[in-house]
């Protein structure tokens, strides 16, 4: 987390979205994630808002949904992430709704 925080300015839009999506996938709680990491990545995301792909927006919607549903994250988002939610949450939700689901190789094998 320390390295990601220190290099947040080097992350591209895909990398920021992937990091938040991975935190949701691994059910990361606030006690496991540095507030500084979330803050720095949220600030980076706000600076890259015009460059975020539909897939990245969809992953960010999943992160915000995870935070809304997770009892420890709900109401505890750092201010910069609240700003992301307020300013971009609608776009993220729309991208998620418009994106066609894809079947992973694992799902196809099962």
Secondary structure as UniProt FT lines:
FT   HELIX           2..6
FT   HELIX           8..10
FT   HELIX           13..25
FT   TURN            26..27
FT   TURN            30..32
FT   HELIX           35..47
FT   HELIX           49..51
FT   HELIX           54..69
FT   TURN            71..75
FT   HELIX           79..98
FT   HELIX           105..109
//
